[in-house]
Amino acid sequence: MSGSIVRKAMLVSAIAFISIFSKAQSSNTLPSSNVIEKTSKPYRILTTGKTVTIKSSKNIKSVMVWTSGGHRIIEEKNLNSSSYNFRITVNEKVFFIMVQLADGKTYSEKIGVQ
């Protein structure tokens, strides 16, 4: 009986010792030069059924659209317009769009159509 009390006392003291002398993991923060800032996109993608419209505050240089299976369905270059619309002609629901603006920045995102 006294042996189990001694073991319990040793267990409690070991847990107390570990909790008192152990250090928490340090909180390493990334330097400010490595922090990625989320900025708003200078364009909007609007879908109505199978019609997709891209409206931008800057001129759109090129647009590429492909299916989730990797099949390219639209590739338009040298658009130089602030808006572009097209109709989806394949029976897919999920697409990826890459928009390149006149300033050279490229954006891509996933969209769904009905």
C-alpha positions in Angstrom: 0.0 0.0 0.0 2.8 2.4 0.9 4.5 1.5 -2.4 1.6 2.8 -4.5 1.5 6.0 -2.5 5.2 6.5 -3.1 4.7 5.9 -6.8 1.8 8.3 -7.0 3.8 11.0 -5.2 6.8 10.4 -7.5 4.5 10.7 -10.6 2.9 13.9 -9.3 6.3 15.4 -8.6 7.7 14.4 -12.0 4.8 16.0 -13.8 5.1 19.1 -11.7 8.9 19.2 -12.4 8.4 18.8 -16.1 5.6 21.5 -16.3 7.7 24.0 -14.3 11.0 23.6 -16.0 10.0 22.9 -19.6 9.9 25.8 -22.0 7.2 26.5 -24.5 8.1 26.5 -28.1 9.4 29.9 -29.1 7.2 31.9 -31.4 9.3 32.5 -34.4 7.8 35.2 -36.6 8.8 35.7 -40.2 10.7 38.8 -41.0 8.6 41.5 -42.5 10.3 41.0 -45.9 8.9 37.5 -46.1 5.3 38.3 -45.2 3.0 38.0 -48.2 0.5 40.7 -48.3 -2.9 39.9 -49.8 -3.9 42.6 -52.2 -7.1 43.0 -54.0 -7.3 42.0 -57.7 -7.7 44.8 -60.2 -10.3 42.8 -62.1 -13.6 41.0 -61.5 -14.9 37.8 -63.1 -18.7 37.7 -63.5 -20.5 34.5 -64.6 -24.1 34.3 -65.9 -24.8 30.7 -66.9 -22.1 29.7 -69.4 -21.2 33.4 -70.2 -18.1 34.7 -68.4 -17.2 38.4 -68.3 -13.8 39.8 -67.1 -13.9 43.5 -66.2 -10.7 45.2 -65.2 -9.6 48.7 -64.0 -6.5 48.2 -66.2 -6.2 46.9 -69.8 -6.3 43.2 -70.2 -3.4 41.9 -72.3 -4.3 38.2 -72.5 -6.7 35.6 -71.2 -6.3 31.8 -71.1 -9.0 29.4 -69.8 -8.6 25.7 -69.3 -10.6 22.9 -67.8 -9.8 21.1 -64.5 -8.6 18.2 -66.7 -6.0 20.5 -68.3 -7.6 21.1 -71.7 -7.2 24.6 -73.0 -10.4 26.0 -74.3 -9.6 29.8 -74.8 -6.4 31.6 -75.4 -6.7 35.2 -76.5 -3.6 37.4 -76.8 -3.1 41.2 -77.4 -6.6 42.1 -76.2 -5.8 45.6 -74.9 -9.3 46.1 -73.5 -10.7 46.7 -70.1 -13.3 44.0 -70.5 -13.5 40.6 -72.2 -16.4 38.1 -72.4 -16.7 34.6 -73.7 -19.1 31.7 -73.7 -18.1 28.3 -72.3 -18.8 25.6 -75.0 -17.8 22.4 -73.2 -19.7 20.5 -70.6 -17.5 21.1 -67.6 -18.3 22.9 -64.3 -14.8 24.0 -63.0 -12.3 26.1 -65.0 -9.1 27.9 -64.4 -8.6 31.4 -65.7 -5.3 33.2 -66.2 -5.5 37.0 -66.8 -2.4 39.0 -67.8 -2.7 42.7 -67.5 -1.0 45.4 -69.6 1.4 46.2 -66.7 2.7 42.6 -66.9 1.1 41.2 -63.8 -0.5 37.8 -64.1 -3.4 36.5 -62.0 -5.0 33.1 -62.1 -8.0 31.7 -60.3 -10.5 28.9 -60.2 -14.1 29.5 -61.2 -17.2 27.5 -61.5 -20.1 27.8 -64.0 -23.5 26.3 -64.2 
